[in-house]
């Protein structure tokens, strides 16, 4: 019997060693990727504008790109995620105490927004720059002018981090938390169409506004990239009548984005940021609606948020 216990002890000890080695490998691999420095050559830019530019920037930052969803209504930053996979805090973007952008140059702002990289070349965690890469020069300019116009907020935040579980999911490709790592930094951008109720502007909004980022390149829904397992899957936004929004009316679509209600009256999950999409203009929502009617209908089922 003593021999049996001895072998069990050795087996358990060996298992512990294997687990510890595995955790060490995961940690080292994740640290290397999380701390990679991206050498991006930025063209010289000048960010400036009048009150009209600032007003346009507010609409883009709050209602369209929804920067305030993560950084807070005052842009002083807040806790975005506190889950078993990690802790993420969006930083303070005002000029107050705790600001991470106080010494940002114009190029630094463009690098952060379009490429998800800070002024030192490190990737920003859970920064949706893969979506924001579609922003035009004028749109980036307007957003930065608006944020720079905000009153200072004194708010200090800690650096975001991943738990061992989060690191494991990250290194195995199941938790894409760095846009800088998965996007094409040299990709060409199409010229931004003029704002209005058109299919072209709706396509542009779907890209820069995060519709594609959450609902997928084909807009058929599914697990949200970078989101915790507790989040419901994103809904199918294609015009498929069975699993998508093929039976919805334009009025149904307006109600979903303005009130967070499905056609039957059910409330959409708070993961869907309808508190911000409610601030879209009628033309913005109509443009999205017109565009979504043109995408191929797909039958992939996805629970609505």
N, C-alpha and C positions, 0 to 999 in steps of 0.2 A: 504493500500500500504506500509505504514511504517513497518507493521508486516512482510510483504513479504520480504522486504529488510533486516530486522533483521534476518530472517531465512536463507536467502541467505548468509549473512555475517557470521553467525554461521557455516553454511555448508563449506564455503570457509576457515574459520579459522580452522575447524576440518580437512579439507583436507591438509592444510599446516602443521598441527601438525603431521598427518600421514606420509606425505612425509619426514618431518625432522626426524622423528623417524626411518623411513625406511633407510634414508641415514646414520643415526648414527649406525644402526645395520650393514649395509654393511661395513661401515668404521671399526668398531670394529672387525668384522669377518675377513676382509681382512688384517687388521693390525696384528692380531694374527697369521695368516698363513704366511704372508710376512716376519714376524720377528721371525718365529720359528727357534730354534737352533737344528741342526742335530748333534747327537753324533755318529760320524762314527769312528770306530776303524781302523786306517790305519797301514798296515805293513810297516816296515822300508824299504825304497828304496834308491838306490844311482843312481843319474842321472849323466852320464858322457859319453863322446864319442869323436871321432876324427873328422877330417874334412869330412870324408865320412858320418859319422852320421849326421853332421850338414847339409850337402847337401841333404841327404834323408829327414831330418826334414823340410827343406824348401819346398820340393816338397809336402810333406804331409800337411803342414800348409797352403800353398798357393793354391795348385791345388786340393787337395783331401778333406780335412776337411774345407778348405776355411775360416780359422780363420781371414785372412786379409780382408775378405768381411765386417766383423763388426769392427775389430780393426784397420783397415786402412792398406795401403800398407807398411807403416813404423812401424806399430804396436803401434803407439802412441795414438790410440783410436779415436773415432769420434761419431757423432750423428747417431744413427741407425734408430730411429723412433721418429717422432714428429707429432702425430696424435691426434684426439679428445679423443682417449682412453688412451693416456699417452705419456711420453717423456723418451726415452731410449738412454743412451750413453754407448758405449763399452769403458772400461777403458784403460789406458795406460799400456801396458805390457812390456815396455822397462825399463831401469834403470834410466831414466831421471826424472826431476821434475814432480810430479803428478803420479808417478808409484804406482800401487797397489800391485805389486809383489816384490818390492825391498827387503823385508825381508822374502820372501817366502822360506820355506824349501823345500826339494825334495818332502816330503809327502804333503805339501800344494799344490804344482803343480798338483800332482796326484788327490788330493781331488777336486780341482777346475775343472780339465778336465774331469775326469771320473764320478764325482758325482754332479757337479754343485753347490758346496758349498765352501765358502771362508774359510780362516784360522780360523775364529771365529765361524764357524758352521752355518752361515746364507746362505740361498739359493741365488744363483746368477740369476738375472733376464735375461730371454731370452738367457741363455747359453745352447746350445743344447747337454748337457751331456748325455741325453738319447741315442743319436746317438754315442757319443764319448766313451760310456761305452764299445763298441765293440773293441776299440783300444787295440792292444797288448802291453805288457810291452816295447818291443823294439820300437814300434811306438810312444808311449808316451814319451819315453826317447829321441828319435830323435827330436820330435817337441819342447820339452823343451830346448834341447841343441841348436837348431836353434834360438829360441826366445831369449835365454840368450846371444847369440852371436851378437845380433843386437846392433847398436850404440844407445846411449841414446837419447830420444826425450823428450823435455820439453813440456808437454801438460797436463793441469789439467782439469778434467771433473767433472761435478756435478753428484750426485747420481740420478739414474733413479727413476721415480715415475709414478703412475697411476692416471688418473683423476677419478672423481666420476663414470663416465660412464665405464671407464676401470675397476674400482673396482667392479662394479655391474656385468659386464661380467665375471670377474675373479671368484667371489664367486658363480656364477651360473654355472660354469664349461664351459663357452663359450670362455674363453681366458686363455689357459694353458701357463702361462709365466714362470713357475718354473719347470724345469726338475726334480729337486731334489724331488719335491712333487709327481710326477707321475711315477717315475722309480723304478725299483727293484734294490736297492743298493747291494743286495747280490747275484744277478744273476750271474751264471757261464758264463764265456766267452769261446767260442771255440778257439782252437789254430788258430792263423792267418796263412792262406796259403801263400806260397811263391808268391811274385808279378809275374804276368805273364798273358798272354791271356787265362785264364781258367774260367770256370763257377764258381769255388770255390772262386777265387779271386774277381770275379765280384760281388758275393753275399756279400763278406766282404766289398768291396768298397761301395756298395749300402747302407750298414748299417752305416759305419763310415763317409761316405761322405754326408749324409743328404738326399739321395734319398728317403729313407723310412720315414724320419722325415717330409718331405714336401708332398710327394705323397701317403703316407699312408702305413700301414703294407702290404696291398695287392697290392700296387703300382697302384691302379686304380684312383688315383687323388681325387680332391675335395677341399673344403676350407682348407687353410694352417693353421695348429694348431699354435696359438699364433700370427698369422698375422692380420693386421687391415682389416676391411671390404672392404677397397678400393683395396686390392690386388685381382687379378683374381685367380680363383681356379687352383690348380696344375693339370697338364695334366695326362691323363690315359697312363701309360707306359707299360701296359700289351699288349700281342700280339693279342688283339682283333682287327679284321680287320675294324670294323665300328667305334669304339670309341677310340681305342688304337693306337699302332704303328705297328699293324699287317701287314700293306701294305708297311711299310718303308723298305728300303734296308740298308745294313750296311753303305753305303756311305751317305745316308740320315741322319743316326744317327751321323756319324762323323761331318757332316755339322752343325747339330743342336748344338752339344757341342763345336765345334770350331768357328763357325761363328754366331750362334744364329739365324739360318734360318730354317724354315720348308721346307719340300719337294717342296711345291709350290712357295717358295721364300719369304713368309711372314716372317717378323721379329718377333722373340719370345720376349715376355715382358721382361723388364730388371729385373723383380723380379726373373727370372731364371738366376742364376749367371754364365752365359756362358763365361763372361770375365775371370773367374777363371778356368772353366772346359776346356777352350781353351788351358790351359797349361798342361793338362793331356797328358801322353805319348800315343802313338798309342796302346801299349799293354793294358794300363789302359782302354781306350775307348772300345777296342775290348772285354776285359773281361766283362765290363758292358753290352755290346751288347749281348754277349753269354749268360749271366745270364738272362737278360730280356726276351730272347726267351724261357726260361724254365719255367717262372711263368705262372700260369693259366690265360687264357684270360678272361677278365671280361667286361661286356657290359655297366657298369655304365658310362654314358656320363660325360665328364668334359671338359670344355673349355680349350684349350691349353693356356699356359701362354704367 
